[in-house]
Amino acid sequence: MFTHLSERLNKVIKSLTGQGRLTENNIKDTLRDIRIALLEADVALPVAIAFINAIQAKAIGKEVLESLTPGQVLIKLVHDELITIMGDANEELNLKTEPPAVILMTGLQGSGKTTTVAKLAKWLKQSQNKTVLVTSVDIYRPAAIDQLATLANTIGVDFFSSNASQHPVDIALQAVQAAKNKVMDVLIIDTAGRLHIDEQMMSEMKRIHAAIQPIETLFVVDSMTGQDAAHTAKAFNDALPLTGVVLTKADGDAKGGAALSIRHLTGKPIKFIGMGEKIDALEAFYPDRMASRILGMGDILTLVEEAERTIDKAKAEKFAKKMKKGKSFDLEDFRDQLKQIHQMGGVMNIMGKLPGMNHLPQQVKDQFNDKKLIEIEAIINSMTPKERRFPERIKNSHKRRIATGSGTSIQAINQLLKQFEHMQRMMKKMAKKGGTMKLMRHLQSKLPFSGLPPF
């Protein structure tokens, strides 16, 4: 997400390097380039104009602080304004009511609404320790009811059954009563969508809302629709008292215009952002963290939270003890690390949250390929347990068998073993006293981005 905008903004800011003060002359062209970058990212024109005007008012004549360059001053101004325009701070779900707290999910067909209901239910269950009941009032698309029932079973939350012969308002009221009877903390209601906004859909939504009085009414919108996402959210907000927005498919949105436009146009906060198809690919939306991602500063806090949520702590402790004892790092350990990477959304998801990754050359980024990691895992899986523990003993005859079993080539296996040998040497350094910090300094010195915090 924000790939194009991030590249353009960083290129613009670099153009100010070496100048000692921000003046009307040297900032005029810069602001024009930023405006173009925003419009190319499909940011709504009124939002782009407001953004530029706010930065211009703060930037002109601003003294460059000691040890800073105009580019760094501008980064700070752009960063702060990105936060302001996206909503200042994360706005949590309001669940402070007598249970069940009812959440009504609205949106157009194809926005990922039903999947988002399941994602939110899992997030509430895992992150907030809530009991959750989900139901669907989409009587026009029975497949949506079946889909939600399957998803609810997958994530282990209760499902209130409904069918196409019932009235949406009746289903919603019965679901509320069922949630009360089961003493559920939260009830999430999936509603019907349309390919476009129409009076019939809005009228039905208003009747459901009036009947159940939800504490949260969330609008689910596909971020890849850009400006249209913001305008559709505004139309829904004019008809319903929305409390927030959920942006879906953000991992496939290289522009990011919706995230920058919605808050300004609707006044409603983005509360969650969907970053993939997996059922746990839902993040609480933090404007400050997103601003840092856009400017290539990374998002370590979200990365740490994802690690806390997905990493097997028992395995991690076992591995740490093994390394502390000076035992060799083998391919079994490496495979476990690959599985952890997959659970955290893949290497590209992790890289997107690390500082400086936007500044890496494209050919370097291309080397960090999730498909390559899947190939590596297939190679390791095709080895015997003994070969994984002692890869240095793998002979050519073994390689032919492994290549056949993994659907790869002997060349790919040789490449993996060579890289793994190098990795083993690095892990030995980490096991020594002070080795971890020395290794981090070494890795940092190899990165082309000098903005990382010193170790």
TORVEXZA-509136 format. One record per residue (C-alpha): residue number from 1; residue in one letter; x, y, z. Coordinates in nm, 3 decimals. Example, Ala and Ser with C-alpha at 12.3 -4.5 7.8 and 13.67 -1.06 7.14 Angstrom:
BEGIN
NODE:1:a:1.230:-0.450:0.780
NODE:2:s:1.367:-0.106:0.714
***
This chain:
BEGIN
NODE:1:m:0.000:0.000:0.000
NODE:2:f:0.110:0.359:-0.076
NODE:3:t:0.400:0.234:-0.291
NODE:4:h:0.362:0.501:-0.561
NODE:5:l:0.295:0.784:-0.318
NODE:6:s:0.584:0.681:-0.095
NODE:7:e:0.831:0.671:-0.385
NODE:8:r:0.717:1.008:-0.517
NODE:9:l:0.722:1.184:-0.179
NODE:10:n:1.069:1.057:-0.094
NODE:11:k:1.198:1.166:-0.434
NODE:12:v:1.050:1.514:-0.384
NODE:13:i:1.195:1.554:-0.035
NODE:14:k:1.542:1.448:-0.152
NODE:15:s:1.540:1.739:-0.397
NODE:16:l:1.573:1.982:-0.102
NODE:17:t:1.897:1.825:0.023
NODE:18:g:2.176:2.076:0.077
NODE:19:q:1.960:2.385:0.115
NODE:20:g:1.975:2.573:0.444
NODE:21:r:1.628:2.718:0.473
NODE:22:l:1.274:2.659:0.349
NODE:23:t:1.172:2.964:0.140
NODE:24:e:0.881:3.043:-0.090
NODE:25:n:1.106:2.986:-0.392
NODE:26:n:1.252:2.648:-0.301
NODE:27:i:0.928:2.511:-0.161
NODE:28:k:0.700:2.620:-0.446
NODE:29:d:0.812:2.348:-0.685
NODE:30:t:0.829:2.096:-0.404
NODE:31:l:0.468:2.157:-0.301
NODE:32:r:0.358:2.133:-0.663
NODE:33:d:0.528:1.793:-0.690
NODE:34:i:0.366:1.677:-0.365
NODE:35:r:0.025:1.786:-0.495
NODE:36:i:0.083:1.588:-0.818
NODE:37:a:0.194:1.286:-0.612
NODE:38:l:-0.126:1.303:-0.406
NODE:39:l:-0.350:1.334:-0.713
NODE:40:e:-0.170:1.046:-0.885
NODE:41:a:-0.237:0.842:-0.569
NODE:42:d:-0.609:0.906:-0.632
NODE:43:v:-0.647:1.142:-0.336
NODE:44:a:-0.960:1.358:-0.372
NODE:45:l:-0.881:1.709:-0.500
NODE:46:p:-1.024:1.899:-0.196
NODE:47:v:-0.810:1.681:0.031
NODE:48:a:-0.495:1.741:-0.175
NODE:49:i:-0.554:2.118:-0.173
NODE:50:a:-0.614:2.127:0.203
NODE:51:f:-0.300:1.915:0.259
NODE:52:i:-0.077:2.146:0.051
NODE:53:n:-0.217:2.465:0.205
NODE:54:a:-0.154:2.334:0.558
NODE:55:i:0.209:2.242:0.482
NODE:56:q:0.278:2.568:0.301
NODE:57:a:0.153:2.773:0.594
NODE:58:k:0.386:2.588:0.833
NODE:59:a:0.690:2.549:0.605
NODE:60:i:0.768:2.890:0.463
NODE:61:g:1.042:3.061:0.660
NODE:62:k:1.073:2.777:0.910
NODE:63:e:1.430:2.767:1.043
NODE:64:v:1.625:2.449:0.983
NODE:65:l:1.705:2.301:1.322
NODE:66:e:2.062:2.215:1.412
NODE:67:s:2.184:1.900:1.229
NODE:68:l:1.869:1.887:1.016
NODE:69:t:1.826:1.957:0.645
NODE:70:p:1.527:2.122:0.474
NODE:71:g:1.429:1.778:0.349
NODE:72:q:1.410:1.646:0.705
NODE:73:v:1.209:1.948:0.818
NODE:74:l:0.967:1.886:0.533
NODE:75:i:0.945:1.516:0.620
NODE:76:k:0.834:1.617:0.970
NODE:77:l:0.574:1.860:0.832
NODE:78:v:0.441:1.606:0.579
NODE:79:h:0.438:1.333:0.845
NODE:80:d:0.240:1.548:1.088
NODE:81:e:-0.008:1.657:0.820
NODE:82:l:-0.061:1.296:0.704
NODE:83:i:-0.151:1.208:1.062
NODE:84:t:-0.389:1.504:1.088
NODE:85:i:-0.566:1.426:0.762
NODE:86:m:-0.608:1.057:0.848
NODE:87:g:-0.746:1.123:1.194
NODE:88:d:-0.480:1.213:1.455
NODE:89:a:-0.505:0.887:1.651
NODE:90:n:-0.652:0.539:1.649
NODE:91:e:-1.020:0.541:1.742
NODE:92:e:-1.112:0.217:1.913
NODE:93:l:-1.441:0.033:1.881
NODE:94:n:-1.692:0.156:2.133
NODE:95:l:-1.808:-0.154:2.322
NODE:96:k:-1.906:0.030:2.640
NODE:97:t:-2.267:-0.073:2.664
NODE:98:e:-2.481:-0.339:2.823
NODE:99:p:-2.399:-0.663:2.639
NODE:100:p:-2.431:-0.744:2.365
NODE:101:a:-2.253:-0.455:2.193
NODE:102:v:-2.413:-0.461:1.847
NODE:103:i:-2.196:-0.383:1.543
NODE:104:l:-2.378:-0.327:1.212
NODE:105:m:-2.162:-0.382:0.902
NODE:106:t:-2.264:-0.197:0.584
NODE:107:g:-2.114:-0.156:0.238
NODE:108:l:-2.146:-0.229:-0.131
NODE:109:q:-2.138:-0.578:-0.278
NODE:110:g:-1.785:-0.697:-0.349
NODE:111:s:-1.621:-0.480:-0.082
NODE:112:g:-1.527:-0.785:0.127
NODE:113:k:-1.793:-0.719:0.389
NODE:114:t:-1.872:-1.081:0.486
NODE:115:t:-1.505:-1.175:0.517
NODE:116:t:-1.446:-0.860:0.721
NODE:117:v:-1.722:-0.964:0.964
NODE:118:a:-1.528:-1.286:1.028
NODE:119:k:-1.196:-1.103:1.052
NODE:120:l:-1.339:-0.858:1.304
NODE:121:a:-1.494:-1.143:1.505
NODE:122:k:-1.156:-1.317:1.524
NODE:123:w:-0.982:-0.991:1.618
NODE:124:l:-1.233:-0.932:1.901
NODE:125:k:-1.196:-1.289:2.021
NODE:126:q:-0.815:-1.296:2.015
NODE:127:s:-0.713:-0.938:2.089
NODE:128:q:-0.998:-0.827:2.315
NODE:129:n:-1.095:-1.163:2.471
NODE:130:k:-1.461:-1.112:2.374
NODE:131:t:-1.731:-1.369:2.310
NODE:132:v:-1.880:-1.302:1.967
NODE:133:l:-2.196:-1.399:1.780
NODE:134:v:-2.224:-1.329:1.406
NODE:135:t:-2.525:-1.334:1.175
NODE:136:s:-2.625:-1.232:0.823
NODE:137:v:-2.941:-1.049:0.715
NODE:138:d:-2.846:-1.079:0.346
NODE:139:i:-3.156:-1.270:0.233
NODE:140:y:-3.091:-1.177:-0.131
NODE:141:r:-2.772:-1.379:-0.150
NODE:142:p:-2.807:-1.710:0.039
NODE:143:a:-2.444:-1.791:-0.045
NODE:144:a:-2.342:-1.501:0.181
NODE:145:i:-2.522:-1.665:0.476
NODE:146:d:-2.351:-1.998:0.406
NODE:147:q:-2.015:-1.823:0.366
NODE:148:l:-2.045:-1.653:0.703
NODE:149:a:-2.155:-1.978:0.870
NODE:150:t:-1.844:-2.153:0.734
NODE:151:l:-1.614:-1.868:0.840
NODE:152:a:-1.766:-1.859:1.189
NODE:153:n:-1.700:-2.230:1.228
NODE:154:t:-1.341:-2.183:1.106
NODE:155:i:-1.256:-1.913:1.361
NODE:156:g:-1.457:-2.069:1.645
NODE:157:v:-1.728:-1.810:1.707
NODE:158:d:-2.104:-1.861:1.735
NODE:159:f:-2.328:-1.819:1.432
NODE:160:f:-2.697:-1.724:1.441
NODE:161:s:-2.864:-1.901:1.150
NODE:162:s:-3.094:-1.722:0.905
NODE:163:n:-3.254:-1.797:0.568
NODE:164:a:-3.392:-1.620:0.261
NODE:165:s:-3.756:-1.657:0.370
NODE:166:q:-3.710:-1.427:0.670
NODE:167:h:-3.726:-1.048:0.686
NODE:168:p:-3.390:-0.872:0.751
NODE:169:v:-3.529:-0.668:1.045
NODE:170:d:-3.672:-0.983:1.207
NODE:171:i:-3.339:-1.166:1.172
NODE:172:a:-3.154:-0.875:1.332
NODE:173:l:-3.395:-0.854:1.628
NODE:174:q:-3.386:-1.232:1.682
NODE:175:a:-3.005:-1.227:1.669
NODE:176:v:-2.994:-0.956:1.937
NODE:177:q:-3.218:-1.166:2.161
NODE:178:a:-3.005:-1.476:2.095
NODE:179:a:-2.691:-1.284:2.189
NODE:180:k:-2.857:-1.176:2.514
NODE:181:n:-2.967:-1.532:2.590
NODE:182:k:-2.614:-1.663:2.531
NODE:183:v:-2.461:-1.373:2.730
NODE:184:m:-2.243:-1.273:2.436
NODE:185:d:-2.018:-0.967:2.458
NODE:186:v:-2.055:-0.867:2.093
NODE:187:l:-2.300:-0.928:1.808
NODE:188:i:-2.183:-0.850:1.452
NODE:189:i:-2.451:-0.824:1.183
NODE:190:d:-2.364:-0.861:0.815
NODE:191:t:-2.603:-0.673:0.586
NODE:192:a:-2.693:-0.701:0.217
NODE:193:g:-2.490:-0.510:-0.038
NODE:194:r:-2.561:-0.384:-0.388
NODE:195:l:-2.340:-0.313:-0.687
NODE:196:h:-2.430:0.054:-0.639
NODE:197:i:-2.618:0.272:-0.390
NODE:198:d:-2.996:0.258:-0.433
NODE:199:e:-3.296:0.380:-0.234
NODE:200:q:-3.423:0.030:-0.153
NODE:201:m:-3.094:-0.074:0.007
NODE:202:m:-3.065:0.248:0.209
NODE:203:s:-3.426:0.223:0.325
NODE:204:e:-3.373:-0.133:0.446
NODE:205:m:-3.051:-0.036:0.622
NODE:206:k:-3.227:0.251:0.800
NODE:207:r:-3.504:0.017:0.922
NODE:208:i:-3.252:-0.235:1.057
NODE:209:h:-3.055:0.043:1.227
NODE:210:a:-3.369:0.190:1.387
NODE:211:a:-3.480:-0.152:1.511
NODE:212:i:-3.156:-0.262:1.681
NODE:213:q:-2.983:0.070:1.762
NODE:214:p:-2.624:-0.057:1.712
NODE:215:i:-2.346:0.103:1.913
NODE:216:e:-2.119:0.081:1.610
NODE:217:t:-2.219:0.119:1.243
NODE:218:l:-1.917:0.046:1.026
NODE:219:f:-1.888:0.106:0.653
NODE:220:v:-1.675:-0.153:0.472
NODE:221:v:-1.515:-0.023:0.152
NODE:222:d:-1.265:-0.152:-0.103
NODE:223:s:-0.960:0.077:-0.084
NODE:224:m:-0.868:-0.006:-0.445
NODE:225:t:-1.163:0.204:-0.566
NODE:226:g:-0.968:0.514:-0.462
NODE:227:q:-1.166:0.840:-0.467
NODE:228:d:-1.486:0.645:-0.528
NODE:229:a:-1.434:0.478:-0.189
NODE:230:a:-1.439:0.816:-0.015
NODE:231:h:-1.741:0.940:-0.209
NODE:232:t:-1.936:0.617:-0.145
NODE:233:a:-1.852:0.641:0.225
NODE:234:k:-1.985:0.998:0.224
NODE:235:a:-2.312:0.883:0.061
NODE:236:f:-2.359:0.612:0.324
NODE:237:n:-2.275:0.857:0.600
NODE:238:d:-2.541:1.097:0.473
NODE:239:a:-2.800:0.819:0.502
NODE:240:l:-2.679:0.642:0.818
NODE:241:p:-2.507:0.759:1.137
NODE:242:l:-2.179:0.581:1.062
NODE:243:t:-1.930:0.551:1.347
NODE:244:g:-1.632:0.439:1.141
NODE:245:v:-1.487:0.288:0.826
NODE:246:v:-1.307:-0.040:0.750
NODE:247:l:-1.074:-0.027:0.447
NODE:248:t:-1.036:-0.365:0.276
NODE:249:k:-0.787:-0.498:0.018
NODE:250:a:-0.531:-0.238:0.121
NODE:251:d:-0.247:-0.482:0.049
NODE:252:g:-0.335:-0.462:-0.321
NODE:253:d:-0.373:-0.083:-0.327
NODE:254:a:-0.047:0.075:-0.443
NODE:255:k:-0.197:0.426:-0.437
NODE:256:g:-0.367:0.472:-0.101
NODE:257:g:-0.596:0.760:-0.201
NODE:258:a:-0.892:0.621:-0.007
NODE:259:a:-0.706:0.617:0.324
NODE:260:l:-0.605:0.981:0.279
NODE:261:s:-0.947:1.102:0.163
NODE:262:i:-1.214:0.927:0.371
NODE:263:r:-1.164:1.103:0.704
NODE:264:h:-1.150:1.449:0.546
NODE:265:l:-1.463:1.396:0.334
NODE:266:t:-1.680:1.210:0.586
NODE:267:g:-1.547:1.317:0.925
NODE:268:k:-1.558:0.948:1.022
NODE:269:p:-1.248:0.761:1.142
NODE:270:i:-1.091:0.463:0.969
NODE:271:k:-1.101:0.204:1.249
NODE:272:f:-0.958:-0.101:1.072
NODE:273:i:-0.764:-0.185:0.761
NODE:274:g:-0.761:-0.520:0.580
NODE:275:m:-0.412:-0.618:0.465
NODE:276:g:-0.470:-0.954:0.296
NODE:277:e:-0.707:-1.242:0.230
NODE:278:k:-0.615:-1.443:0.541
NODE:279:i:-0.874:-1.443:0.818
NODE:280:d:-0.634:-1.270:1.061
NODE:281:a:-0.523:-1.002:0.810
NODE:282:l:-0.701:-0.717:0.988
NODE:283:e:-0.521:-0.434:1.165
NODE:284:a:-0.646:-0.155:1.386
NODE:285:f:-0.582:0.168:1.195
NODE:286:y:-0.324:0.403:1.348
NODE:287:p:-0.277:0.726:1.145
NODE:288:d:0.068:0.790:1.293
NODE:289:r:0.190:0.441:1.203
NODE:290:m:0.045:0.468:0.853
NODE:291:a:0.212:0.806:0.801
NODE:292:s:0.544:0.648:0.897
NODE:293:r:0.490:0.369:0.644
NODE:294:i:0.415:0.620:0.368
NODE:295:l:0.740:0.808:0.435
NODE:296:g:0.950:0.491:0.457
NODE:297:m:1.001:0.513:0.834
NODE:298:g:0.852:0.170:0.894
NODE:299:d:0.593:0.053:1.143
NODE:300:i:0.778:-0.141:1.408
NODE:301:l:0.494:-0.123:1.663
NODE:302:t:0.247:-0.303:1.437
NODE:303:l:0.517:-0.555:1.343
NODE:304:v:0.583:-0.629:1.711
NODE:305:e:0.209:-0.669:1.775
NODE:306:e:0.181:-0.913:1.484
NODE:307:a:0.476:-1.109:1.618
NODE:308:e:0.322:-1.123:1.965
NODE:309:r:-0.002:-1.250:1.816
NODE:310:t:0.135:-1.510:1.574
NODE:311:i:0.472:-1.638:1.694
NODE:312:d:0.476:-1.966:1.883
NODE:313:k:0.640:-1.852:2.209
NODE:314:a:0.724:-2.205:2.324
NODE:315:k:0.911:-2.276:2.000
NODE:316:a:1.083:-1.937:2.016
NODE:317:e:1.207:-2.007:2.371
NODE:318:k:1.326:-2.353:2.273
NODE:319:f:1.517:-2.207:1.980
NODE:320:a:1.672:-1.932:2.196
NODE:321:k:1.791:-2.189:2.450
NODE:322:k:1.937:-2.403:2.173
NODE:323:m:2.135:-2.110:2.032
NODE:324:k:2.250:-2.003:2.378
NODE:325:k:2.396:-2.349:2.436
NODE:326:g:2.598:-2.310:2.118
NODE:327:k:2.414:-2.580:1.925
NODE:328:s:2.410:-2.563:1.547
NODE:329:f:2.132:-2.385:1.358
NODE:330:d:1.991:-2.649:1.121
NODE:331:l:1.735:-2.666:0.841
NODE:332:e:1.461:-2.777:1.081
NODE:333:d:1.511:-2.446:1.264
NODE:334:f:1.514:-2.259:0.934
NODE:335:r:1.185:-2.420:0.828
NODE:336:d:1.028:-2.314:1.159
NODE:337:q:1.142:-1.956:1.092
NODE:338:l:0.984:-1.967:0.744
NODE:339:k:0.654:-2.085:0.891
NODE:340:q:0.660:-1.794:1.137
NODE:341:i:0.717:-1.554:0.845
NODE:342:h:0.415:-1.700:0.662
NODE:343:q:0.200:-1.659:0.973
NODE:344:m:0.300:-1.291:0.992
NODE:345:g:0.174:-1.230:0.638
NODE:346:g:0.487:-1.312:0.442
NODE:347:v:0.821:-1.146:0.392
NODE:348:m:0.679:-0.856:0.185
NODE:349:n:0.437:-0.769:0.466
NODE:350:i:0.724:-0.768:0.717
NODE:351:m:0.953:-0.566:0.489
NODE:352:g:0.681:-0.307:0.437
NODE:353:k:0.690:-0.232:0.808
NODE:354:l:1.070:-0.208:0.843
NODE:355:p:1.240:0.133:0.832
NODE:356:g:1.424:0.213:0.511
NODE:357:m:1.277:-0.063:0.296
NODE:358:n:1.119:0.188:0.055
NODE:359:h:1.468:0.316:-0.020
NODE:360:l:1.607:-0.020:-0.130
NODE:361:p:1.669:-0.060:-0.505
NODE:362:q:1.398:-0.258:-0.686
NODE:363:q:1.642:-0.538:-0.775
NODE:364:v:1.712:-0.584:-0.403
NODE:365:k:1.339:-0.588:-0.320
NODE:366:d:1.283:-0.849:-0.591
NODE:367:q:1.515:-1.089:-0.406
NODE:368:f:1.274:-1.091:-0.109
NODE:369:n:1.008:-1.299:-0.276
NODE:370:d:0.743:-1.497:-0.088
NODE:371:k:0.728:-1.747:-0.376
NODE:372:k:1.100:-1.812:-0.327
NODE:373:l:1.040:-1.887:0.040
NODE:374:i:0.765:-2.135:-0.051
NODE:375:e:1.013:-2.305:-0.286
NODE:376:i:1.273:-2.321:-0.009
NODE:377:e:1.021:-2.475:0.230
NODE:378:a:0.930:-2.736:-0.033
NODE:379:i:1.299:-2.827:-0.070
NODE:380:i:1.345:-2.866:0.307
NODE:381:n:1.024:-3.072:0.333
NODE:382:s:1.163:-3.310:0.068
NODE:383:m:1.468:-3.386:0.283
NODE:384:t:1.493:-3.659:0.544
NODE:385:p:1.512:-3.553:0.912
NODE:386:k:1.882:-3.649:0.911
NODE:387:e:1.950:-3.432:0.604
NODE:388:r:1.781:-3.135:0.770
NODE:389:r:1.996:-3.174:1.081
NODE:390:f:2.321:-3.231:0.885
NODE:391:p:2.285:-3.049:0.550
NODE:392:e:2.662:-3.057:0.496
NODE:393:r:2.634:-3.435:0.443
NODE:394:i:2.391:-3.404:0.151
NODE:395:k:2.547:-3.567:-0.160
NODE:396:n:2.462:-3.527:-0.529
NODE:397:s:2.249:-3.844:-0.530
NODE:398:h:2.048:-3.698:-0.240
NODE:399:k:2.007:-3.370:-0.427
NODE:400:r:1.851:-3.543:-0.728
NODE:401:r:1.590:-3.706:-0.503
NODE:402:i:1.521:-3.379:-0.318
NODE:403:a:1.487:-3.188:-0.648
NODE:404:t:1.235:-3.442:-0.778
NODE:405:g:1.037:-3.438:-0.452
NODE:406:s:1.020:-3.058:-0.435
NODE:407:g:0.967:-2.994:-0.805
NODE:408:t:1.282:-2.781:-0.821
NODE:409:s:1.635:-2.821:-0.958
NODE:410:i:1.974:-2.927:-0.823
NODE:411:q:2.088:-2.569:-0.889
NODE:412:a:1.814:-2.438:-0.654
NODE:413:i:1.924:-2.685:-0.386
NODE:414:n:2.290:-2.586:-0.420
NODE:415:q:2.193:-2.220:-0.391
NODE:416:l:1.991:-2.290:-0.075
NODE:417:l:2.272:-2.489:0.087
NODE:418:k:2.525:-2.215:0.008
NODE:419:q:2.301:-1.946:0.153
NODE:420:f:2.225:-2.161:0.454
NODE:421:e:2.596:-2.213:0.524
NODE:422:h:2.638:-1.835:0.533
NODE:423:m:2.334:-1.806:0.761
NODE:424:q:2.480:-2.062:1.002
NODE:425:r:2.794:-1.852:1.040
NODE:426:m:2.581:-1.545:1.114
NODE:427:m:2.378:-1.734:1.375
NODE:428:k:2.699:-1.844:1.550
NODE:429:k:2.799:-1.479:1.581
NODE:430:m:2.461:-1.400:1.734
NODE:431:a:2.507:-1.674:1.993
NODE:432:k:2.826:-1.514:2.127
NODE:433:k:2.817:-1.242:2.390
NODE:434:g:2.745:-0.913:2.222
NODE:435:g:2.719:-1.091:1.890
NODE:436:t:2.359:-0.986:1.826
NODE:437:m:2.434:-0.615:1.847
NODE:438:k:2.749:-0.650:1.636
NODE:439:l:2.552:-0.837:1.374
NODE:440:m:2.277:-0.569:1.371
NODE:441:r:2.538:-0.297:1.323
NODE:442:h:2.688:-0.495:1.037
NODE:443:l:2.350:-0.539:0.868
NODE:444:q:2.266:-0.171:0.917
NODE:445:s:2.590:-0.064:0.750
NODE:446:k:2.489:-0.264:0.442
NODE:447:l:2.153:-0.089:0.405
NODE:448:p:2.141:0.209:0.166
NODE:449:f:1.917:0.405:0.402
NODE:450:s:2.099:0.592:0.678
NODE:451:g:1.786:0.696:0.865
NODE:452:l:1.771:0.385:1.083
NODE:453:p:1.822:0.445:1.456
NODE:454:p:2.177:0.364:1.566
NODE:455:f:2.243:0.041:1.758
***
